[in-house]
Every structure is written in C-alpha cells, then in structure tokens.
Amino acid sequence: MIDIAIIGAGPAGLSAAINGVIRNKKVKVFGNPPSTSYIYKAERVDNYIGMLGVNGKDMMNEFVNHAKEMGVPIQIGKVIEIFPMGDYYMLNVENEFIEARTVILANGFSKGTVLEGENEFLGKGVSYCATCDGPLYRGKTVAVIGDSDYAEEDANYLSEVCEKVYYIPQYKDIKSLNANVEVLEGKPKKILGETVVERIQLNQSDLEVSGVFIIKQNIPSAKLLQGLEMENKAVKVNKFMETNMKGIYAAGDCTGRPYQVAKAIGEGNVAALQAVNYLHSFKK
Ligand SMILES: Cc1cc2nc3c(=O)[nH]c(=O)nc-3n(C[C@H](O)[C@H](O)[C@H](O)COP(=O)(O)OP(=O)(O)OC[C@H]3O[C@@H](n4cnc5c(N)ncnc54)[C@H](O)[C@@H]3O)c2cc1C
C-alpha cells in the first residue's frame, strides 16, 4: 500500500511528492504527461522567485528533474476514479487499481462544462476512459469527444475495437488519427437515450451511438471522488489543505484562485506534511 498517492504531476503534485519523499513516506505520483501542466503553456514566468524570466516548459522540466533526482516515482496515467475503502483509498488508474492510505489531489484547474445527459448516463454509455471501457463496445458505434490531441490515442484504440468511431474534436489541429476514424466538426449538445445511451446530438444532427467517450485531460475533482466537498467549483480545503474527507488533501489550482505556481508549490508542501502527520497518528 502506498502512503501518499498524488494525482497530477504539475507543480503542486511534484512539490507534494518531494516533501513526502523527504519525510520517508512511500509516495507515488500518478499524472498525465507533465506537458499537460498549465505552466507548460507560459512563455515567460517572472513571479516565481529564483527563476526570473523562465520559460514555462523549462520551469516544468526543472521541477520534473528535481523530483526524479530525489527518487519520486512518477507513473504516467490518468486517474479515473477514487474509491473510499474505509481507512484507505483505491485509485483506478486507467484500469490499474492502486491502494493508498492518503491521497493528495493536485489535478489542476478543471475547465469545461458538463454535457446534458453526461451525469445521467455515466456508466450507462458515457465513459471517461477508453482503456477501461473500450472492450464493452466491441463491434459497436461510439463517439469520442476530445479536448486535446491527447484524446486521439484513445480514439485510435477504440477504432481497433469498435465497428465505427466518430471523433468530435473540441480543439484545432488534429495530429494523428487512424484512417477509419470519422472526424465531425461542431459542439456536442446532448446525450440522449432511454435507460442507456442511444444518441448524441450535435449542432445540426443526431448520431446513433452506443457509447460516448468524453476524453478530457482533467476529470472534475467532484467526479473523481464522490462525496468531496466543493466551493465555487474548487475543492474546499482548510489552511492545512485538508478536505472534508479523512486522508484526502488538495493543492494547487484545484483548490481555486489565485492560479499561480508559487501557491501550488506552497500548498503541495503543506498537503504533504499534513498527510505525513495523519499517517503518523494513524499508526499510533
Ligand atoms: C498561459 C499561462 C501562463 C501562466 N503564467 C503564469 C505565471 O507567469 N506565473 C504563475 O505563477 N502562474 C502562471 N500560470 C498558472 C500556472 O500554470 C498554474 O497556477 C500552475 O500550473 C498550477 O499548478 P498545479 O500543479 O496546481 O496544476 P497544473 O500545472 O495544471 O497540473 C495539473 C496536472 O494534473 C494532471 N491531471 C489532471 N487530472 C488528472 C487525472 N485525473 N489523472 C492524472 N493526472 C491528472 C494534468 O494533466 C496536469 O498535468 C499560467 C498559466 C497559463 C495557462
């Protein structure tokens, strides 16, 4: 069992990880590639002390190298859901199940709206994970909504399993899709069906599908963990970065404004130290 599982390999997650490692805890970071961190997009950062004028990508690479040099294990993968198991938690990392005594949410700012029908049909045709649920749609027709080229890999995988895959990109410049994936422009409006998904409504048309894969880099925190208390779309925390759930902490952009690296790093530090305290009290 891991002592501290950290979700997100951005500044907050890596800061939490190095502090957990310094305190001799069994730590592991589960994150999308570091290039998905918001700071990667910054051309120049002037307000992080000691790195005047640094480019965001270089800054992120420094953070990753620092963490790796300190022995932080980073597993690239998306956490799909976290399940409370009494006095520990179970993480679904793209269908690999990991046990952790404490969890630090460092999954960044969650953008994007929830589609009409998305919540209603979650698990009944709506999925956030092609690796987890793709086999259920063998020989069927599915739609994939992707918020970045990150989703193309999932669409390609589904095109090997499904009869037909429609791809509805919500970004420009498709990178690499299999020839049998049909790209459709436009915004998805609604997911429809009786008890399970039957159709998806686009701007102009309805598509008949058995499944809708919504592939975003970032799963909203409240969906990752049922029962997590939110406030103004951010994870509600106290000054120790504790959430309303025992053993669950949050740090960085996912806890709300200001969206800044220094805040993310500081909160990651506090969250890790608090998790360490909890682990110690637990052992008494
Ligand atoms: C263009 C731009 C310029 C900016 N300039 C500045 C600046 O000059 N100064 C400054 O201080 N701040 C700046 N920021 C803000 C800064 O980037 C953020 O505050 C900072 O990156 C927050 O760190 P974080 O670790 O909380 O989140 P992020 O850096 O967003 O990292 C979160 C990570 O978690 C991953 N993740 C999310 N969900 C999951 C999941 N379910 N499973 C696995 N991984 C997951 C994400 O893919 C991402 O890699 C800028 C942001 C942008 C977009």
The ligand as an SDF file (V2000), in Angstrom:
LIG
                    3D

 53 58  0  0  0  0  0  0  0  0999 V2000
   -0.5810   30.5880  -20.4160 C   0  0  0  0  0  0  0  0  0  0  0  0
   -0.3820   30.5100  -18.9170 C   0  0  0  0  0  0  0  0  0  0  0  0
    0.5380   31.3330  -18.3120 C   0  0  0  0  0  0  0  0  0  0  0  0
    0.7480   31.2720  -16.9250 C   0  0  0  0  0  0  0  0  0  0  0  0
    1.6650   32.0910  -16.3720 N   0  0  0  0  0  0  0  0  0  0  0  0
    1.9240   32.0280  -15.0490 C   0  0  0  0  0  0  0  0  0  0  0  0
    2.9210   32.8500  -14.4480 C   0  0  0  0  0  0  0  0  0  0  0  0
    3.5930   33.6500  -15.1220 O   0  0  0  0  0  0  0  0  0  0  0  0
    3.1290   32.7280  -13.1170 N   0  0  0  0  0  0  0  0  0  0  0  0
    2.4340   31.8450  -12.3270 C   0  0  0  0  0  0  0  0  0  0  0  0
    2.6800   31.7540  -11.1370 O   0  0  0  0  0  0  0  0  0  0  0  0
    1.4580   31.0590  -12.8750 N   0  0  0  0  0  0  0  0  0  0  0  0
    1.1840   31.1210  -14.2120 C   0  0  0  0  0  0  0  0  0  0  0  0
    0.2160   30.3330  -14.7470 N   0  0  0  0  0  0  0  0  0  0  0  0
   -0.5860   29.4730  -13.8480 C   0  0  0  0  0  0  0  0  0  0  0  0
    0.1370   28.1500  -13.5060 C   0  0  0  0  0  0  0  0  0  0  0  0
    0.4150   27.4750  -14.7030 O   0  0  0  0  0  0  0  0  0  0  0  0
   -0.7030   27.2880  -12.5850 C   0  0  0  0  0  0  0  0  0  0  0  0
   -1.0980   28.0220  -11.4610 O   0  0  0  0  0  0  0  0  0  0  0  0
    0.0640   26.0370  -12.1510 C   0  0  0  0  0  0  0  0  0  0  0  0
    0.4480   25.2590  -13.2490 O   0  0  0  0  0  0  0  0  0  0  0  0
   -0.7870   25.2110  -11.1940 C   0  0  0  0  0  0  0  0  0  0  0  0
   -0.1240   24.0320  -10.8730 O   0  0  0  0  0  0  0  0  0  0  0  0
   -0.9720   22.7230  -10.4920 P   0  0  0  0  0  0  0  0  0  0  0  0
    0.0400   21.6860  -10.2240 O   0  0  0  0  0  0  0  0  0  0  0  0
   -1.9940   23.0340   -9.4820 O   0  0  0  0  0  0  0  0  0  0  0  0
   -1.8120   22.3730  -11.8110 O   0  0  0  0  0  0  0  0  0  0  0  0
   -1.2910   22.0030  -13.2640 P   0  0  0  0  0  0  0  0  0  0  0  0
    0.0180   22.6490  -13.5320 O   0  0  0  0  0  0  0  0  0  0  0  0
   -2.3950   22.3090  -14.2120 O   0  0  0  0  0  0  0  0  0  0  0  0
   -1.0400   20.4420  -13.1980 O   0  0  0  0  0  0  0  0  0  0  0  0
   -2.0820   19.5400  -13.0070 C   0  0  0  0  0  0  0  0  0  0  0  0
   -1.6750   18.2490  -13.6700 C   0  0  0  0  0  0  0  0  0  0  0  0
   -2.5870   17.2070  -13.2900 O   0  0  0  0  0  0  0  0  0  0  0  0
   -2.9330   16.4540  -14.4400 C   0  0  0  0  0  0  0  0  0  0  0  0
   -4.2020   15.7880  -14.2050 N   0  0  0  0  0  0  0  0  0  0  0  0
   -5.4330   16.3300  -14.1310 C   0  0  0  0  0  0  0  0  0  0  0  0
   -6.3610   15.4000  -13.8810 N   0  0  0  0  0  0  0  0  0  0  0  0
   -5.6860   14.2360  -13.7920 C   0  0  0  0  0  0  0  0  0  0  0  0
   -6.1140   12.9060  -13.5640 C   0  0  0  0  0  0  0  0  0  0  0  0
   -7.3910   12.6090  -13.3650 N   0  0  0  0  0  0  0  0  0  0  0  0
   -5.1830   11.9320  -13.5510 N   0  0  0  0  0  0  0  0  0  0  0  0
   -3.8640   12.2250  -13.7630 C   0  0  0  0  0  0  0  0  0  0  0  0
   -3.4030   13.4780  -13.9860 N   0  0  0  0  0  0  0  0  0  0  0  0
   -4.3160   14.4640  -13.9930 C   0  0  0  0  0  0  0  0  0  0  0  0
   -2.9880   17.4990  -15.5360 C   0  0  0  0  0  0  0  0  0  0  0  0
   -2.9900   16.9000  -16.8300 O   0  0  0  0  0  0  0  0  0  0  0  0
   -1.7420   18.3020  -15.2060 C   0  0  0  0  0  0  0  0  0  0  0  0
   -0.5870   17.7020  -15.7500 O   0  0  0  0  0  0  0  0  0  0  0  0
   -0.0030   30.3660  -16.1330 C   0  0  0  0  0  0  0  0  0  0  0  0
   -0.9360   29.5360  -16.7370 C   0  0  0  0  0  0  0  0  0  0  0  0
   -1.1280   29.6070  -18.1160 C   0  0  0  0  0  0  0  0  0  0  0  0
   -2.1670   28.6960  -18.7570 C   0  0  0  0  0  0  0  0  0  0  0  0
  1  2  1  0
  2  3  1  0
  2 52  2  0
  3  4  2  0
  4  5  1  0
  4 50  1  0
  5  6  2  0
  6  7  1  0
  6 13  1  0
  7  8  2  0
  7  9  1  0
  9 10  1  0
 10 11  2  0
 10 12  1  0
 12 13  2  0
 13 14  1  0
 14 15  1  0
 14 50  1  0
 15 16  1  0
 16 17  1  0
 16 18  1  0
 18 19  1  0
 18 20  1  0
 20 21  1  0
 20 22  1  0
 22 23  1  0
 23 24  1  0
 24 25  2  0
 24 26  1  0
 24 27  1  0
 27 28  1  0
 28 29  2  0
 28 30  1  0
 28 31  1  0
 31 32  1  0
 32 33  1  0
 33 34  1  0
 33 48  1  0
 34 35  1  0
 35 36  1  0
 35 46  1  0
 36 37  1  0
 36 45  1  0
 37 38  2  0
 38 39  1  0
 39 40  1  0
 39 45  2  0
 40 41  1  0
 40 42  2  0
 42 43  1  0
 43 44  2  0
 44 45  1  0
 46 47  1  0
 46 48  1  0
 48 49  1  0
 50 51  2  0
 51 52  1  0
 52 53  1  0
M  END
$$$$
